[in-house]
Amino acid sequence: MNKGKVRTRFEPSPTGFMHIGNLRTALYEYLIAKSNDGMFILRIEDTDKGRYVCGAVDIIYNTLKTIGLKHDEGPDIGGAYGPYIQSERKSIYLDYAQRLIKEDKAYYCFCTKERLASLNKNGEDFSGYDRHCRDLPKEEVQSLLEKNVPYVIRQKIPMAGETTFVDEVYGEITVQNKEIEDQILIKADLYPTYNFANVVDDHLMDITHVVRGSEYLSSTPKYNLLYEAFGWAKPIYVHLPLIMGKNEDGSTSKLSKRHGSVSFEDLVNDGYLPEAIINYVALLGWCPKENREIYSLEDLQKAFSIDRIVKSPSIFDYDKLTWFNGEYIRNKPAEEFVALAKPYLQEALDPKIFDFSKIASILHQRVTKLAQIPEMVDFFPQLPEYSIDLFINKKSKATLENAPVILKQAIVSLSNIKAWDHDSIHDSLIDLANTLGLKNGTVMWPVRIAASGKAVTPGGAIEILEILGKEETLRRLNFALEKFENHKLGLISSMATSYE
């Protein structure tokens, strides 16, 4: 193994979108490599053909590219250790497995699925394969092979002693060998198992650090027994804490779809920025030395170190991620935010009618997720149905009594504006507040409600009126007055009915 340069590998299986746990593993592998001036390798593990999803390899490439994890070697760019797709290395694994057979460190297992299934039904103390084929006579093995009886190749795990390894996060761990099953190395389809392929590939590709989730701690003794069987140097192990999700009852469990969006693609579709996702995910299991939270990928490369990875599980908090996302959105240059917002604005607005740049300007400091935008601006093309109770606001001292009075005066004042722009609208409404002897907010509240039909809007009354235009603004304010008239008539009718 090349001890002079750190080499890590990301080995995703092409089985669909990239889960947050896999994304964090890729990120930490990248950071371990780059913080040590090392190499980050991409290897596609596609030996489980039953789980293969068409197009998933492209998803892997696109995800890594989007988040900026540029690999130094891989299927698409090559390298000195290829091929980098496991299905293209099939013969390599079989050769190494047969080498172990020759050295009496592995054996052919001809047990049928039915026999293995029956083992699980018998013997309460059974905890794995019963080693039925471990010591079959050579003549019987040869006869079965000549008859083309299906087989797998299993490793001969030592039946005594113990296996100890040191993990950079969890420390020294020891497992009794008798607790380890004779693991399968080569499956019946002659493809390698995940564990075996990883060990062979990591050795041949000079991988120095194996980084993966803590759920694989129990597999590590199997890895080490394979390294010892071949006489190979072992890599440095870095196991990462679990990522948990919050359940409705307040408990936590391993992050899954029931907790919400759990893949990178889902989060992006929900309106999260890739850089915000990476920043947040980096902190799910890693504690920086500095008292800060915002880190670019370049910042992370400089600050990251293995000794700051924590053991305890991390909780995936969507509210915290949303906070990060809002920070990144607000720090975007105006032009870049307009470009980001445009696809979402187009879901609700006609670009021939509305100025996207102007609408984006009132959204920029208020949006926390891009996917919020269509709902935030849906009142511009069409006034929604709304309750007259929205005109009541204690803080602004707006009431059902003063709102119609203000709206009548606002219509008159705004009708006299010749140049419909921000300053003119502002001056008109401020002058109205002074004339009526009211606070500015008392005037702005009913005007904004009448114009938008919403209690919460991405901009104030002035910004909204400017975007709507003079004609539409006056139409909506008059419509609000009609609602008050209808409300008043409704009260009178109800009173008359009660007297009857």
Phi, psi and omega in degrees: 000139180286108182271353185280339185221134178291130178227120177244162179223144171251124189235066182288150172264136182283072185242012179137207182290161183274116179292153181303322178298317178293322179298316179296319178300314179300317181297313181294321177298317179298314183291323177299318180293308188287330177290346178244020180056040183255197185243140179246118187250139175255128180227128181267121181259092187246029183280345176268085187295335181291338183255001183296134178242124180300132180090352184292329179296319178297324177298319179299310179301313184294322180295312179299320179294317182297320183271355173089015178272088184276119180276151182270336177218151180172176183301325185276339183240353177078195182152173186284349187248014184289176000289159185252015174244123190298325180296337178275357180248016188308314184293331180298313183295318181298320178299316181290325178294318180291332174297319178292325177298315180299328181268012180058036178247001177207168183204159175281134177241122184255010182299135180281165177298325181295318180294318180296323179294323181292331179298324182288344181266343184247152175070100184295335183271359182294132182228024180163192180295140186273010176063031184303321185262005187298322185238035176296143177301146182302323181296319179292320178299313181297321180296317180294323178294318181294334178272004180058036175290129181303145181212165166236165176250125180247150175277142174275100179282134176306136184269359177226169178083194183215161178240127181240138174220160180246125176257141183294338181258314188261357177081205184278132180229133180238137179231137176288131183300329181295344179272356184258128180285151172294096189288148177283133178259315180238128181278175183297334178275007180070011171271151182283157170284165181304311183298314185293314180299320180297315181298312181298312182293318180298322177293310184293334181262009177058039178287128183264330183233124175258116185244128181196175183290155182295343177295346179262007178304320183293340180275343187298320176303323177297320177300310184296323178295329175289316177302317180292322179298323179274345183078029182262153175290142182273150177279175172274129182262134177228104180260134187261146180295156179295153170255121185254158175241155179274129176271163182299330182274006178095347178281176178234154175208168183306134184306128179212180185299334181292345179271351181129204179292123183237004175247157179301317182296319179298317181295319178296318178295334178280357176100017176270141179280140180307318182292329177289320179298313181298315179303311182293315182298326179300329182271001177273074180123357179230132182247110181291157178289324182280154177272073180211164182236332183273117180225127170282168178300322178295319177299318181296322179300324181281327188265339190289141172207145184298325185292352178261003175284134184264161180273326189288146179301152178253146179260124178281111185252109182294329177295320179293318177299319179297322176299313178303315183299317178299320178297316181292321179296313182297333181272001177286142171301150184306316182296321180291322179294321178302317180295320179292322184282335188308310181300326181282324176296323181294340177291335186242338188233151175270118182296343178283342183256321186249145177276104183297324181296318181291319179293320179298327182295328179272345178274328194311311184270004184244342183277136173248338174222134182300329182292348177286338192302311181305317181289329181290333185247007186292348180279346181294309181285333183210127179291124181284165171293136179212156180275145178295342179293343177297339180286351179271125177209113185296317183299318180273357182059036177266135183226170177289343179277316183273341183300310180295327178296315180296317182296320178300315181290324179296321178299316179296312183296314182290332179295335183275355180287130179267312179260106186279092178219175186304310184296319181294317179296316179302309183297322181297314183285326177293318178298322179297317179299318179295318181296320182276353181069034181245161173289154182303317182297330180293329178278317185294325185299304181294328178295316180293318179297316180296325183281331187246330185072018182227145178286327181239127181227159181285357179209170178277183183302316184298312181298318182294316180297321180297317181291320181294328184091161186296311185299312182292323178300310181296324178298317182289323178292322177293323178297322178297320178297322177298322178298320178294319179298315179296322178296317180296316179296324179296321178294318180297318180297317181293325177294317181298320180295321181294327179289329179296000000 
